[in-house]
Amino acid sequence: MISIVVIGTPHERVLMTGVHRVADVFCTCCSDRLGWIYVSTPMTNPNQRYKVGKVLLESSKIAQMMEELPLHSDPEPLASSSDFA
């Protein structure tokens, strides 16, 4: 279960939109890499600056973890729309 994440050391990674400085995001429970956070973007491409500070979670990792959660008879929602307002 994803309880909280830890952010790794920033490093450069070649992505489809260029070379970005990112830091991997890990689950503190199982140490799996869940995705990354954008630390900086290429100065040559200012259109990518909106990504800085954003976290990208890999949906396959999240889906895998959701499958491993124990089933409850009355599950509580993970989040509601008011949590993001």
N, C-alpha and C positions, 0 to 999 in steps of 0.2 A: 504494500500500500504506500502511496506517496504521502508522506507526512510533512516533509519540509525538504528543501533543496539546499545544496551547497554549490558555490560557484568556483570553478577551477581557475587556473592561471591563464591570463589572456595570451593569445598567440594568433598568428596570421593563418587564414584558411582561404583557399581558392574556392569560391562559390560561383554559381552561374552568373551572378551580377558583378563579379570581380573579386579582388583580394580584399577581404575584410578582417579586421581584428576582432576576434570573438573569444569568449570564455565558455567552456563546457559547463552544463548544469547537470548535477548528479542528485539522485535520490539519497537521502541520508540513511534510509532504512536498508536498502539493498545495494547501494553504490553503483547502480546502473546509470549510464549516461542517458539523460532524457532529451537533450537538445543543447541549445547554446543561447547565449545572450550576446548581442552586438555591442562591442566596446567602441569601435570606430569604423568608419567607412572610407573608401578611397577619396582622397582630395580631388582626384581627377574626375570624379563622378558625383557632383553635389546632389543629384536626384536621389541618391541612396541614403542621405543623412537622416531621413525619417526613421531608419531602422535602429539608430543608436539608442541603447537602453531597452530595446524590445527583446523579448525572449521568444525563441522559436522552439516549440516542443514537437518532437517527432511523433506523429499520430500512431504509428505502429508500436512505439514503446508504451504509450499511454494505453492503447487498446490491450496490449499484452498484460499490463499491470491490472487493468480493470477485470480481465478474465480470471486473474488469480485472486481477486478479492473474495472473501467468504460471503456466501449469500445469506441474507437475513430475511425474516418473514415480513418485516416492516422497514425497508431501507429508508434512510434519511437522504434528502437531496444533497449533493456535493456543494452546490451553489445555487442561488436563485438570482433572478434578473436584478433584484434590488442590490445585490452585492457588487454590481458593476456600475451602478448609477453614480 
